[in-house]
Amino acid sequence: MKLSDKVINRLTLYHNILIGYIEKGVSYISSPKIAALLDIDASQVRKDLKLLNNDGICKVGYPVEELKKSIEKFMGFVKTKEAFIVGAGNLGMALAKYDNFELYGFTIKALFDNDPLKVGVSINNKQVFHISNLDDMAKHSNVQIAILTVPRQAAQKIADFLVNAGIKYIWNFSPCVIEVPPAIRVWNENLIGNFLQFTINHEQ
Amino acid sequence: MKLSDKVINRLTLYHNILIGYIEKGVSYISSPKIAALLDIDASQVRKDLKLLNNDGICKVGYPVEELKKSIEKFMGFVKTKEAFIVGAGNLGMALAKYDNFELYGFTIKALFDNDPLKVGVSINNKQVFHISNLDDMAKHSNVQIAILTVPRQAAQKIADFLVNAGIKYIWNFSPCVIEVPPAIRVWNENLIGNFLQFTINHEQ
């Protein structure tokens, strides 16, 4: 089954909410409550959760722990994906510290940079290596995903290098569009576009 | 006119491509070229650019400079929006350094943190203030947007504080869903959801 981007986005947000409820020790959550937190329709929430074969209990709501596990199973979080972060500046460091990734079966194996001052540093138990080690490490680890957090000016050159090293998926945080061979998948994390969607459609 | 999220996203990516072409000194770009860079249909590109009343010249393509200006005008980048970054950790610092925001009329006025070691530091000509100054600075500057980059555990408490300070729009990068009064708009920057859209639908 192919899931739409909007469904994936909402299921991940429901999952975030459930984690918060588990932390607070709350056992049940209703669809209107989830809907209110995300400013969407409760019928939409119920429709999404039907995909998981999960039904709420009348007047009590959905059991929080079970629903969290259903989402994890449904979205395949169990299958671990491994990635390198390329560019150990502030953004790369922030992503290396983002523990939430691991909840989704997404593991950062190492960071890479060309700055000798950064090489050897550890962030959140992940080490920064010199970029010249990437080729060898990619080939010996089967890591196929690279998170690109280098400055705009370096992005294309580093993307070419990643492709040569056997990287198949690039999650591009650099604010520029990179050119890659057709077999390589690029996801442009278009931060400013995301925000403009928000501001343009909710005009101040 | 209400623009769909997908149109806004694509127009911002076209804009990124055009900036790269201007830097390289290229004067024209064709719709198949834009389409190939983003792995979408050329007919989609032409349809989007029709919205701007911009026509390509047969066999030459679109004039890069003009097209860039049309997108800026169409999307209202000229109207400046001002924001505070709340949380001067790696992610807050990365966003403060993200010069591309200014291209879209989006200006970061200041950062806030509760760590005394960070207060007084400047990043990209933007100063870090103690969080206790935010209320006063929000009221004296008419800044209505806050970019929330605090740890998950602090997010709700800081969101409450921002609402009391008169902030109307919260761009939430913390991996948790925050509760706010109905008049406040929240955009959840769901990084992991964005990435799952990419990996789930392009199965490895």
Interface residues (C-beta under 8 A of the other chain):
Chain A: K2 L3 D5 I8 N9 L11 T12 L13 N16 I17 I19 G20 L37 L38 D39 M75 G76 K81 G89 N90 L91 M93 A94 L95 K97 Y98 N100 F101 L103 Y104 F106 Q144 I145 T149 R152 K168 Y169 W171 P175 C176 V177 E179 P182 R185 V186 W187 N188 E189 N190 L191 I192 G193 N194 F195 L196 Q197 F198 T199 I200 N201 H202 Q204
Chain B: K2 L3 D5 I8 N9 L11 T12 L13 N16 I17 I19 G20 L37 L38 D39 M75 G76 K81 G89 N90 L91 M93 A94 L95 K97 Y98 N100 F101 L103 Y104 F106 Q144 I145 R152 K168 Y169 W171 P175 C176 V177 E179 P182 R185 V186 W187 N188 E189 N190 L191 I192 G193 N194 F195 L196 Q197 F198 T199 I200 N201 H202 Q204
